[in-house]
Amino acid sequence: MEELRKRLLELSRQEASLNFKMYELFEENRILAIKLAGYIAENRLYGGKWEDREAIKVMDKYLTKKRNEDERSSG
């Protein structure tokens, strides 16, 4: 029984570590999406007509999700 408990604690530690790493990666990707949105806005300011559906989809994934989470936590 003690061996099972140790294994459970080890798996729990690994899960916490992976969750933290996923959070870090999500935040890094969110920052990159913000930078990309800024570059697109700057491009359009100078007359560019940039539109890439795949990039927009990625930006929506990282920017919209965070905004929705913030709205739920404040509401």
C-alpha positions in Angstrom: 0.0 0.0 0.0 2.9 2.4 0.8 4.4 1.7 -2.6 1.2 2.7 -4.3 1.0 5.9 -2.3 4.5 6.8 -3.3 3.7 6.2 -6.9 0.6 8.3 -6.7 2.6 11.2 -5.1 5.2 10.9 -7.9 2.5 11.0 -10.6 0.9 14.0 -8.9 4.3 15.8 -8.9 4.8 15.0 -12.6 1.3 16.3 -13.4 1.9 19.5 -11.5 5.2 20.0 -13.4 3.5 19.3 -16.8 0.6 21.7 -16.0 3.1 24.5 -15.1 5.1 23.8 -18.3 1.8 24.0 -20.4 1.0 27.3 -18.7 4.4 28.7 -19.5 4.1 27.6 -23.1 0.6 29.0 -23.4 1.8 32.4 -22.1 4.8 32.4 -24.4 2.5 31.7 -27.4 0.1 34.4 -26.2 2.9 36.9 -26.2 4.0 35.9 -29.7 0.4 36.2 -30.9 0.3 39.7 -29.5 3.5 40.6 -31.3 2.2 39.1 -34.5 -1.0 41.2 -34.2 1.1 44.3 -33.7 3.2 43.5 -36.8 0.0 43.0 -38.8 -1.4 46.3 -37.6 1.8 48.1 -38.5 1.8 46.4 -41.9 -1.7 47.6 -42.5 -0.8 51.1 -41.3 1.7 51.3 -44.1 -0.7 50.2 -46.7 -0.2 46.4 -46.6 -3.1 44.1 -47.2 -1.9 41.1 -45.2 -4.4 38.4 -44.4 -3.5 34.8 -43.5 -6.4 32.8 -42.2 -4.1 30.3 -40.4 -2.2 33.1 -38.5 -5.6 34.7 -37.6 -6.8 31.3 -36.3 -3.7 31.0 -34.1 -4.0 34.5 -32.8 -7.7 33.9 -32.0 -6.8 30.8 -30.1 -4.3 32.5 -27.8 -5.9 35.9 -27.5 -9.6 35.1 -27.4 -9.3 32.3 -24.9 -7.4 34.5 -22.4 -10.0 37.3 -22.8 -12.9 34.8 -22.2 -11.2 33.4 -19.1 -10.7 36.9 -17.7 -14.4 37.8 -18.3 -15.5 34.6 -16.5 -13.3 35.3 -13.5 -14.5 38.9 -13.2 -18.2 38.1 -13.8 
